[in-house]
Amino acid sequence: MGPAFGGPRHTSHSDSVIEHIFETGLGRHGEGVAFDIAVTSGVSVTPLQSVRLSTARAHILLSDRATSTEGLALLEQAAWLAGANGLSHQLRSIQSIRQAAAGRAGRA
């Protein structure tokens, strides 16, 4: 995911939290706790950091039908912020996630 919080200590912690979520298969509660910690840390200040964090959270929300609408809305916000700040690589990633989500919805 890269430096989500602007420094080695924060990056190491955030990456390990996200890796733990995916490796252990924690449910929605575990995912929410990890992202709540990241979001409320108050360290993320740049548009790039905000887009990365929002995109990661949206991607997780999209994995559950109960939260997929919230995930799509969060992706929309991240896409707007990425576009407004010239973050074309992040914008392409967001578009890929949207396409994958649309494909899953079509198969459901």
Secondary structure as GFF3:
##gff-version 3
##sequence-region A 1 108
A	DSSP	alpha_helix	8	24	.	.	.	ID=ss1
A	DSSP	alpha_helix	28	40	.	.	.	ID=ss2
A	DSSP	alpha_helix	47	62	.	.	.	ID=ss3
A	DSSP	three_ten_helix	65	67	.	.	.	ID=ss4
A	DSSP	alpha_helix	68	84	.	.	.	ID=ss5
A	DSSP	alpha_helix	88	107	.	.	.	ID=ss6
###
